[in-house]
Amino acid sequence: MTLLRRTRLHVWLRLLLLQGSWNFERLQGLGFFFAMLPALKRLYPRDQLHAVGKNYLGYFNTHPYLAPLVAGAVLKLEEDRAAKRSQVVEIEEFKEMVAAPYAAIGDALFWGGLRPLAAGVALFFAAKGILWAPVVFLVLYNLIPLVFRISGFVRGYQQGINSVDFFQRRRLPDWAIHTKEAAVVVLGGLSAFLVFQHLQKIDLVSWVGLLTLIPMIMLGLLARRGISTLMLVLLSALVIILLSIFWVDVAGLIEMI
């Protein structure tokens, strides 16, 4: 039996509420079962539904933006199991196999890279006094995850367990690294821009740009050595504060002379 497109859409919409019933014992397990329930009701008669549903009440945890990729593949596997077709791997084993790698890649790509990158771009708009800066952040940060949610679910359903090749072909771990590096560059440029903007009225502004470039290069080298994005943001803020204090003191001495 092939699931109707309407049923698959119902499952995808429920995945948006994946963490609505998050708990410390099973994490996303109950939310994943809630999302899969419309499909399970279509695939299994009522007398089998209880036994099948119990398999979903265990532990499950992955990145919420990549959970649709898992769900799509699981739907395909459930169709095979309901039709009693042979399966290469059991559904529970597949979920356990992909959950942790997807979680690690998703954390690095979306939360460790894309979120600070979108925040840095939006802060440029905020520094220029543009009131649409929060909207810029929301659009940049949510557009790419939405694409992953949709395409991942479709690809997972079409390819089943072969959908794991999606990561290898797209090189998502490499993209996670590149996104983090881009975030550091944007945040470093933002720091330099804020310092320059703050000290525009000082005659020695050209020296500020030169001295600001040095710590920004150092921050870039730290990023290449694996320092966390949060630590880099804190270091950037510290650089801004120290440079501001230093140049304000220099400006005061110039005025006194």
FENHU-V691285 format. One record per residue. RES is the residue in three letters. D_LAST is the distance of its C-alpha to the last C-alpha in whole Angstrom. Layout:
[[RES:D_LAST] [RES:D_LAST]]
//
This chain:
[[MET:87] [THR:84] [LEU:81] [LEU:81] [ARG:77] [ARG:77] [THR:78] [ARG:75] [LEU:73] [HIS:73] [VAL:72] [TRP:69] [LEU:68] [ARG:69] [LEU:67] [LEU:64] [LEU:65] [LEU:65] [GLN:63] [GLY:64] [SER:66] [TRP:64] [ASN:65] [PHE:64] [GLU:68] [ARG:69] [LEU:65] [GLN:66] [GLY:70] [LEU:71] [GLY:69] [PHE:70] [PHE:73] [PHE:73] [ALA:72] [MET:75] [LEU:77] [PRO:78] [ALA:79] [LEU:81] [LYS:83] [ARG:84] [LEU:85] [TYR:87] [PRO:90] [ARG:89] [ASP:91] [GLN:89] [LEU:85] [HIS:85] [ALA:85] [VAL:83] [GLY:80] [LYS:80] [ASN:79] [TYR:76] [LEU:75] [GLY:74] [TYR:70] [PHE:68] [ASN:65] [THR:63] [HIS:60] [PRO:61] [TYR:60] [LEU:62] [ALA:65] [PRO:66] [LEU:67] [VAL:69] [ALA:71] [GLY:72] [ALA:73] [VAL:75] [LEU:77] [LYS:78] [LEU:79] [GLU:81] [GLU:83] [ASP:84] [ARG:85] [ALA:87] [ALA:89] [LYS:90] [ARG:88] [SER:87] [GLN:84] [VAL:82] [VAL:80] [GLU:80] [ILE:78] [GLU:76] [GLU:76] [PHE:74] [LYS:72] [GLU:71] [MET:70] [VAL:68] [ALA:66] [ALA:64] [PRO:62] [TYR:62] [ALA:60] [ALA:58] [ILE:57] [GLY:56] [ASP:54] [ALA:52] [LEU:52] [PHE:52] [TRP:50] [GLY:48] [GLY:47] [LEU:48] [ARG:47] [PRO:43] [LEU:43] [ALA:44] [ALA:42] [GLY:39] [VAL:40] [ALA:41] [LEU:37] [PHE:36] [PHE:38] [ALA:36] [ALA:33] [LYS:33] [GLY:35] [ILE:39] [LEU:41] [TRP:44] [ALA:42] [PRO:44] [VAL:47] [VAL:46] [PHE:45] [LEU:49] [VAL:50] [LEU:49] [TYR:50] [ASN:53] [LEU:55] [ILE:55] [PRO:56] [LEU:59] [VAL:60] [PHE:61] [ARG:63] [ILE:65] [SER:65] [GLY:66] [PHE:68] [VAL:70] [ARG:70] [GLY:71] [TYR:74] [GLN:75] [GLN:75] [GLY:75] [ILE:74] [ASN:74] [SER:70] [VAL:69] [ASP:68] [PHE:66] [PHE:63] [GLN:64] [ARG:64] [ARG:61] [ARG:59] [LEU:58] [PRO:56] [ASP:54] [TRP:53] [ALA:52] [ILE:50] [HIS:48] [THR:48] [LYS:45] [GLU:44] [ALA:43] [ALA:42] [VAL:39] [VAL:38] [VAL:38] [LEU:36] [GLY:33] [GLY:33] [LEU:32] [SER:30] [ALA:28] [PHE:28] [LEU:27] [VAL:24] [PHE:23] [GLN:24] [HIS:22] [LEU:19] [GLN:20] [LYS:17] [ILE:15] [ASP:14] [LEU:15] [VAL:18] [SER:20] [TRP:19] [VAL:20] [GLY:24] [LEU:24] [LEU:23] [THR:25] [LEU:28] [ILE:28] [PRO:29] [MET:31] [ILE:33] [MET:34] [LEU:35] [GLY:38] [LEU:39] [LEU:39] [ALA:41] [ARG:44] [ARG:44] [GLY:46] [ILE:43] [SER:44] [THR:42] [LEU:41] [MET:39] [LEU:37] [VAL:36] [LEU:35] [LEU:33] [SER:32] [ALA:31] [LEU:29] [VAL:27] [ILE:26] [ILE:25] [LEU:23] [LEU:21] [SER:20] [ILE:19] [PHE:17] [TRP:15] [VAL:14] [ASP:13] [VAL:11] [ALA:10] [GLY:9] [LEU:6] [ILE:5] [GLU:5] [MET:4] [ILE:0]]
//
